[in-house]
């Protein structure tokens, strides 16, 4: 069980930190605005996604949040990672631009699997 908790917290921490870092960049980095324009997204979507990433990251790491809310955050992040990879590929970016979202999708899946294991242990 200790190994499961370590894997869960490391993978969840990586996801939460990445989401918070990217949300911060969405609000402060002018290059991110240009990247969203390049991908064909309106500017308000960048702001909306930044807020959603902050809320989702908090939902995953705050223990008092109900597990059903955490599942929505997992689904939302999975959708974000898949959509990011697809958006890069669809806009003509090289495949290397789609790799990072897919790697984080893998880490998210690990976090979700271990969240499920820990949830079942408590039941």
N, C-alpha and C positions, 0 to 999 in steps of 0.2 A: 504494500500500500504506500509506503514511503516513496518508492521509485515512481509510482503512478502520480503522486502529488508533485514530485519534482518535475517530471516530464510535462504535466499539466501547466504548472506555474511558469516554467521556462518558455514553453510554446505560447501560452496565453500572454505572457509579458512581452514577448517579441512582437506579437500581433498588436497589442495595445500600444506599445511604444511606436511602432511603425505608423499606426493609424493617427496617433496624436501628432507625430512629426509631420506627416503629410498634411493633416488638417492645418497645422501651424503654417506650413508653406503655402497652402491655398490662400490664406489670409494675408500673408506678408511678402511673398515672393512674386514679383511681376512676371518672371519667367513661367510661373504656373498658369497665370492668366493667358499668356501666349500659347501654352501647351493645350489648354482647353479650347482655345479658338482654333488651333491647328487640327484638333480632333473633331471639330464641328459642334461643340457644345456651347450653349449660351452661358454668359457670365454668371447669371444667378444660380446655375447648376453647380458651379464651383463652390459657391458660398453654402448652398444647401447641403452638398456632399461633405463639406468641412464640418458643419454642425452635426450631421449624422455620424461622422467618424468619431467625433469627440464623445457623443452620447453612447455609441456602440462600444467604444473602448472602456468607458466608465462602467457600462453594464457588465462587461466581461470580468472586470477585476474587483468590483465591489461585492463582497460576499453576501450582503443582505438583499441583493437584487434577486427576485424570484427566478427560478430556473427557466420558466417559460419565456420570460423577457430575454434571458441570455440566449435562448434558442433563436429568437428573432434577430438578435445581433449577429449570431453565427450565420444565419441565412443572408442577412444584409451584406455582411462582409464577403461571403462567397459570391454573391451577385456582383459586388463591386470588383472583385478580382477577375472574375470571368469576363465581365463587361470591359474592364480595362485592357485585358489581353486582346479581346476581340476588336475594340476600338483602335488599338495600335495597328493591328494587322489590317483592318479595313481601311485605315487612312494611308496605307502605303509605307508605314514605318517598317524597318527591318524586324525580323523575328526576335532579335536580341532585345527589342523594346518590350516584347510580350513575355519574356522569360521571368522577370521579377514578379509580376502579379501571379504567375503560375506557381512560383516557388512559395510565395506567401499563402497561396491557396493550399498548398501542401502542408505548411505549418499550421494553418487554420484547421485543416482536417485532423491533424494530430491533436491539437488542442480540444477539438470537439469529441474525438474518440475518448480521450482521457477524462474529459468532463463527464461523459456518459458513464464511464467506469466508476468514477468517484461518486456520482449521483446514485448509482445502483448499490454501492457499498453502504451508503447512508440509509437506504430504504429498508 
